[in-house]
Amino acid sequence: MNVPSNPDPDPRTTSGLDTGGGVPPGETPPAEAGTSTATGPHRPLRRGWGRGPLIAVWALVIVCALFFLAYAIVLATG
């Protein structure tokens, strides 16, 4: 007779379960420290943005500000 396996075990016959489905203290292993963000080799922080990208971003900001300033002047005088 072919009986399909049940993915949900019967809680009455499963070891390590308290009444109501809870787990008694000491039944589960402690959390591992290897999942924290400080794992791996230490890498010192770098200084941040390079000079070239920073100049490009500031140039784009200045061009946008000049565009909106000119647009506001055209709207005010037109």
C-alpha positions as CSV (number, residue, x, y, z in Angstrom):
1,M,0.0,0.0,0.0
2,N,1.4,3.4,-1.1
3,V,1.0,6.0,1.7
4,P,2.0,9.6,0.9
5,S,4.3,11.3,3.4
6,N,2.8,14.1,5.4
7,P,5.0,17.3,5.5
8,D,3.2,18.3,8.7
9,P,4.1,15.8,11.5
10,D,1.6,14.9,14.1
11,P,2.4,17.1,17.1
12,R,1.3,14.3,19.5
13,T,4.1,12.0,18.2
14,T,6.8,14.7,17.4
15,S,9.6,14.8,20.0
16,G,10.6,18.2,21.4
17,L,7.2,19.9,21.3
18,D,5.3,21.1,24.4
19,T,1.6,21.1,24.6
20,G,0.2,23.7,22.3
21,G,3.1,23.4,19.8
22,G,5.7,25.4,21.7
23,V,9.4,24.3,22.0
24,P,10.9,23.7,25.5
25,P,14.0,25.6,26.5
26,G,17.2,24.0,25.4
27,E,15.6,22.1,22.5
28,T,16.8,24.6,19.8
29,P,20.4,25.5,19.3
30,P,21.6,29.0,20.1
31,A,21.8,31.6,17.4
32,E,25.1,31.7,15.5
33,A,27.3,34.8,15.6
34,G,28.4,34.1,12.0
35,T,25.3,35.8,10.7
36,S,26.2,39.3,12.0
37,T,27.4,42.1,9.8
38,A,30.9,42.1,11.3
39,T,31.9,38.8,9.7
40,G,34.8,38.6,7.3
41,P,38.2,40.3,7.1
42,H,38.5,43.9,8.3
43,R,38.7,46.4,5.5
44,P,39.5,50.0,6.3
45,L,37.2,52.6,5.0
46,R,38.2,54.6,2.0
47,R,37.9,58.4,1.8
48,G,34.7,58.5,-0.2
49,W,34.0,60.1,-3.5
50,G,36.8,60.8,-5.9
51,R,37.5,64.3,-7.2
52,G,36.3,63.6,-10.7
53,P,32.8,62.3,-9.9
54,L,32.3,65.0,-7.2
55,I,33.1,67.8,-9.8
56,A,30.7,66.2,-12.3
57,V,27.9,66.1,-9.8
58,W,28.5,69.7,-8.7
59,A,28.6,70.8,-12.4
60,L,25.3,69.1,-13.0
61,V,23.8,70.8,-9.9
62,I,25.0,74.2,-11.1
63,V,23.7,73.7,-14.6
64,C,20.2,72.6,-13.3
65,A,20.1,75.6,-10.9
66,L,21.0,78.0,-13.7
67,F,18.3,76.5,-16.0
68,F,15.6,76.9,-13.3
69,L,16.8,80.4,-12.5
70,A,16.6,81.4,-16.2
71,Y,13.2,79.7,-16.5
72,A,12.0,81.7,-13.5
73,I,13.3,85.0,-15.0
74,V,11.6,84.2,-18.4
75,L,8.3,83.5,-16.6
76,A,8.5,86.7,-14.5
77,T,9.3,89.0,-17.5
78,G,7.1,87.3,-20.1
